[in-house]
Amino acid sequence: METNETTEATPEVTIDDPKAVLAALDRAKADAKKFREEKEKLEIDLNSKDQLVAEYSGKLLREKVLQKISAEGIKDPQRVLKFMNLNNLNFDENFEVSGFQDQLNQLKEDLPEVFDAKIRVGGQADTAIKASVSTQYSATQLQAAKILGLLK
C-alpha cells in the first residue's frame, strides 16, 4: 500500500461563503489604504512642524547672539554677526547659546579693529602720517622755517 504524504500534510480548506471572504478582503484593503493615507498626512504635518520649529529656532538663536554681542559692548552687533558662523552655535538645556564665547574670542584675535576703539581711531589717524606730501621749498624758505622753529 502506498501512502500519500502530501494529502496528509495539508488539510483541505473549504470556503462556505466566498462572497463574504471577498467582501472582508475588500474592507481590509480599504482600511489599509485609509491608514496609509492618514500616515502620509501625519508625516507631512510632522515635517512641516519640524521645519517651522527649525525656522523659529534659527530666529531665536540669531536674536540671542545679537543680544550677547551687544552685552559685550559692541556698538554695531549686526556687523560682528556677519563674521559669526551660526551653524556652529547651539542651545544648551537652559536655552543659552553654547559656543558663542569661543567664536567671539577668535573674532577678537582676527579682527581687533572691530572690538577696540583705540585701534579703530588710531588706524584712521595714521592715514594722514602715511600720506606723502611733496612740497618743494626754496633754500630761503627752509632757512626761515629753521629760524622760526618750524623745522627740527
Secondary structure, DSSP 8 states (H G I E B T S, - for coil): ----HHHHHS-----S-HHHHHHHHHHHHHHHHHHHHHHHHHHHHHHHHHHHHHHHHHHHHHHHHHHHHHHTT-S-HHHHHTTS-GGG-EE-TTS-EESHHHHHHHHHHH-HHHH-HHHHHHHHHHHHHHS-------HHHHHHHHHHT---
